[in-house]
């Protein structure tokens, strides 16, 4: 049985405060459950928030998108791309609903040319698949904006060993062929035994 759950996360210090609302579907077989590593990555982003302002940020395996939504709220000049499995549309729909809850106008799957101008994109992306509909299109669209990926985020992306090679090849491709030398990949994971 799936249970919809909405949770709020407050990030604040003496200078500012941000609240991110996420939607969970409490069925961990889908990417719609908030894992502890997502909260840890969001906390790191908040503590180092100046590093994440006025940037283009790509979140791989975004799931509930807590880190990505926080980045979107940090600066109106941020461009945030939230990606997850294209073969599980429930995850992408969940991200879209959470964007609405956060008052973020997002381009969902960029169905028309006007969507490219929106500063938050929600897209399906399968790691390790290099084709004109997925990664290549995404990177071409970023370049059309005159931007490049500054940060690649991934929380709990190192969950299933069968996905490691595809994840690493996707990140390596972006870092090698699309990103300037200062682009960084940051990930958080939960050790499981």
DAZI-V248896 format. One record per pair of residues at least 4 apart in sequence whose ideal C-beta (glycine too) atoms are under 8 Angstrom apart, sorted by the first residue. I is the first residue (numbers start at 0). J is the second residue. Records with the same first field share a line. If there is no record, write none. Layout:
I = J ; J
This chain:
0 = 26
1 = 24 ; 25 ; 26
2 = 24 ; 25 ; 26
3 = 22 ; 23 ; 24 ; 25
4 = 22 ; 23 ; 24 ; 25
5 = 20 ; 21 ; 22 ; 23 ; 100
6 = 20 ; 21 ; 23 ; 33
7 = 18 ; 19 ; 20
8 = 18 ; 19 ; 20 ; 21 ; 38 ; 41 ; 65 ; 69
9 = 16 ; 17 ; 18
10 = 16 ; 17 ; 18 ; 19 ; 41 ; 42 ; 45 ; 69
11 = 15 ; 16 ; 17
12 = 16 ; 45
17 = 45 ; 69 ; 72 ; 73
19 = 41 ; 65 ; 68 ; 69 ; 72 ; 101
20 = 68 ; 97 ; 100 ; 101
21 = 33 ; 63 ; 64 ; 65 ; 68 ; 97
22 = 31 ; 63 ; 93 ; 96 ; 97 ; 100
23 = 31 ; 32 ; 33 ; 63
24 = 29 ; 31 ; 32 ; 89 ; 93
25 = 32
26 = 31 ; 32
27 = 32
29 = 87 ; 89 ; 90
30 = 60 ; 61 ; 62 ; 63 ; 83 ; 84 ; 87 ; 90
31 = 62 ; 63 ; 89 ; 90 ; 93
32 = 62 ; 63
33 = 37 ; 38 ; 62 ; 63 ; 65
34 = 62 ; 154 ; 155 ; 189
35 = 39 ; 189
36 = 40 ; 154 ; 155 ; 187 ; 188 ; 189
37 = 41 ; 62 ; 63 ; 65 ; 66 ; 154 ; 155 ; 187
38 = 42 ; 65
39 = 43 ; 154 ; 187
40 = 44 ; 65 ; 66 ; 152 ; 154 ; 185 ; 186 ; 187
41 = 45 ; 65 ; 66 ; 69
42 = 46
43 = 47 ; 185 ; 187
44 = 48 ; 51 ; 66 ; 69 ; 70 ; 73 ; 152
45 = 69
47 = 51
48 = 52 ; 73
50 = 54
51 = 56 ; 70 ; 73 ; 74 ; 77 ; 150
52 = 73 ; 74 ; 76 ; 77
53 = 74 ; 76 ; 77
54 = 70 ; 74 ; 77 ; 78 ; 149 ; 150
55 = 77 ; 78 ; 79 ; 80 ; 141 ; 146 ; 147 ; 148 ; 149 ; 150
56 = 67 ; 70 ; 77 ; 78 ; 79 ; 80 ; 148 ; 149 ; 150 ; 151 ; 152
57 = 80 ; 82 ; 137 ; 148 ; 150 ; 151 ; 152 ; 173
58 = 64 ; 66 ; 67 ; 70 ; 79 ; 80 ; 81 ; 82 ; 151 ; 152 ; 153
59 = 82 ; 124 ; 126 ; 151 ; 152 ; 153 ; 156 ; 166 ; 169 ; 170
60 = 82 ; 83 ; 84 ; 126 ; 153 ; 154 ; 155 ; 156 ; 166
61 = 66 ; 67 ; 81 ; 82 ; 83 ; 90 ; 94
62 = 83 ; 90 ; 154 ; 155
63 = 93 ; 94 ; 97
64 = 68 ; 81 ; 94 ; 97 ; 98
65 = 69 ; 154
66 = 70 ; 152 ; 154
67 = 71 ; 79 ; 80 ; 81 ; 152
68 = 72 ; 79 ; 81 ; 97 ; 98 ; 101 ; 103
69 = 73
70 = 77 ; 79 ; 150 ; 152
71 = 77 ; 79 ; 101 ; 103 ; 118 ; 119
72 = 101 ; 103
73 = 77
75 = 118
77 = 118
78 = 118 ; 119 ; 141 ; 144 ; 146
79 = 118 ; 119 ; 120
80 = 119 ; 120 ; 122 ; 137 ; 141
81 = 94 ; 98 ; 105 ; 119 ; 120 ; 121 ; 122
82 = 121 ; 122 ; 123 ; 124 ; 137
83 = 87 ; 90 ; 91 ; 94 ; 123 ; 124
84 = 90 ; 123 ; 124 ; 125
85 = 91 ; 122 ; 123 ; 124 ; 125 ; 133
86 = 123 ; 125
87 = 91
88 = 92 ; 123
89 = 93
90 = 94
91 = 95 ; 107 ; 108 ; 121 ; 122 ; 123
92 = 96
93 = 97
94 = 98 ; 105 ; 121
95 = 99 ; 105 ; 107 ; 121
96 = 100
97 = 101
98 = 103 ; 104 ; 105 ; 119 ; 121
99 = 103
103 = 119
104 = 117 ; 119
105 = 117 ; 119 ; 120 ; 121
106 = 110 ; 114 ; 115 ; 117 ; 119 ; 120 ; 121
107 = 114 ; 121
108 = 121 ; 122 ; 123
109 = 114 ; 115 ; 120 ; 122 ; 140
110 = 114
114 = 120
115 = 140 ; 143 ; 144
116 = 144
120 = 137 ; 140
122 = 137
123 = 133
124 = 128 ; 133 ; 134 ; 137 ; 169
125 = 133 ; 165
126 = 162 ; 165 ; 166 ; 168 ; 169
127 = 164 ; 165 ; 166 ; 168 ; 169
128 = 133 ; 134 ; 165
129 = 133 ; 134 ; 135 ; 172
130 = 134 ; 135
131 = 135 ; 136
132 = 136
133 = 137
134 = 138 ; 169 ; 172 ; 173
135 = 139
136 = 140
137 = 141
138 = 142 ; 148 ; 173 ; 177
139 = 143
140 = 144
141 = 146 ; 147 ; 148 ; 177
142 = 146 ; 147 ; 177
147 = 177 ; 178 ; 179 ; 182
148 = 173 ; 177 ; 178 ; 182
149 = 178 ; 181 ; 182 ; 183
150 = 182 ; 183 ; 184 ; 185
151 = 170 ; 173 ; 174 ; 182 ; 183 ; 184 ; 185
152 = 184 ; 185 ; 186
153 = 157 ; 166 ; 170 ; 184 ; 185 ; 186 ; 187
154 = 186 ; 187 ; 188
155 = 187 ; 188 ; 189
156 = 162 ; 166 ; 186 ; 188
157 = 163 ; 166 ; 186 ; 188
158 = 162 ; 188
159 = 163
162 = 166
163 = 167
164 = 168
165 = 169
166 = 170
167 = 171
168 = 172
169 = 173
170 = 174 ; 184
171 = 175
172 = 176 ; 177
173 = 177 ; 178 ; 182
174 = 178 ; 182 ; 184
178 = 182
